[in-house]
């Protein structure tokens, strides 16, 4: 067999092994909501979520984008998106702030509860992060 062909097969195999290892590691990224705040922006209000991206692997990753839907008490309230690169070093946790773009028909009572803190509010963010492959997430947080 041609030695160049064998070298090419070997390099290709090493590349596939490396790619499989990175894919397995990226799927171990964990997303946690750590805070939710309502802030005024001009005449309107926005919800600012802080999520921590936890990386327990020995490989670093760059998250190229995050998109998702935001729910308050199981009612679709808004959408989040971030298209700025986020570097997540190996064995680390990185906080990220996401602004929730509120839906026009968002449930007003749930948003008022979030403002006032008078009742328990369940928050949920369902979406996908792109770190070279799609990583789905479904994270929940309760405000009491």
Secondary structure, 3 states (H helix, E strand, C coil): CCHHHHHHHHHHHHHHHHHHHHHHHHCCCEEEEEEEEEEEECCEEEEEEEEEEEECCCCCEEECEEEEEEEECCEEEEEEEECCCEEECCCEEEEEEEEEEECCCCCHHHHHHHHHCCCCEEEEEEEEEECCCEEEEEEEEEEC
